[in-house]
Amino acid sequence: MIYRRFFNLPTYRIRSPWEELHRMRQQLDQMFDETPQQRGSAGVFPLTNLTEDSDKYYVRAELPGVKGDELEIQITGKNLAISGERKIAAAEEGARYHRREREAGTFSRMIGLPGEVDTDKVEANLENGILTIAVSKAEIAKPKQISVS
């Protein structure tokens, strides 16, 4: 009600006291919303999938335009870190952008693995912009077949 009195707005359509708070929050969210350039950003990069079979975990990351020698991959404990730099050719001088969604710059992504891993048995392969990392599970993390007598 104070808000309505302050802005000299009519109070005849208020159905509940929470409706006014909801409306105030929406207006504040609009005021402090991201700038238009940030709304179109690509988000988390690189996009990854994490799968497993009985012996290994597989991390697949989309890295278009990134070369293998520009990547740094580290594994510690149950975490896998992928970092590098994505370079995009600059547009010619005086060019106007109508849409800009591809971002350039350094990136770093930390991926938590669900179980214990053998850090000595890690393989990485980059082909057609897809990075595939195969991480062997530790012996204690592998499922054991138990026979019933």
Summary of the structure (lengths in Angstrom):
residues: 149
radius of gyration: 25.2
end to end distance: 75.7
largest distance: 83.0
contacts: 304
relative contact order: 0.18
helix: 18%
strand: 36%
